[in-house]
Amino acid sequence: QVQLVESGGGLVQAGGSLRLSCAASGRTFSTYRMGWFRQVPGKERDFVAVITGSGGSTDYADSVKGRFTISRDNAKNTVYLQMNSLRPADTAVYYCAAGSSYQPYSGRYYDLTSYNYWGQGTQVTVSS
């Protein structure tokens, strides 16, 4: 069982930056690929970024490429999402998710079903 706790959300002006953190419980953090997703009311939860267990590979949604950076510190059981040049369209609840390397995996890291555990979410609001 893995518990995920996000932090770092808040209100920021357009063009500003925020860094989200997601702290994970457990001793096998490095065996999980970690993803960030976001959701606005009435819409589906969308993929934002993913990082492999070792941290050696990342990928991003086209809408955030060049502005967001995902990273992880396996010694601290934490994954981060550095968000720069924020836009009002980035306003959403941001969720981190963990996908076990020991579970069947389709390779579709942008798919919600590729993750076994989810955090409670943190609100990011970008004002214009």
Salt bridges, closest charged atoms under 4 A:
ASP62 OD1 - LYS65 NZ 3.37
ASP90 OD1 - ARG38 NH1 2.89
ASP90 OD2 - ARG67 NH1 2.77
ASP111 OD2 - ARG108 NE 3.70
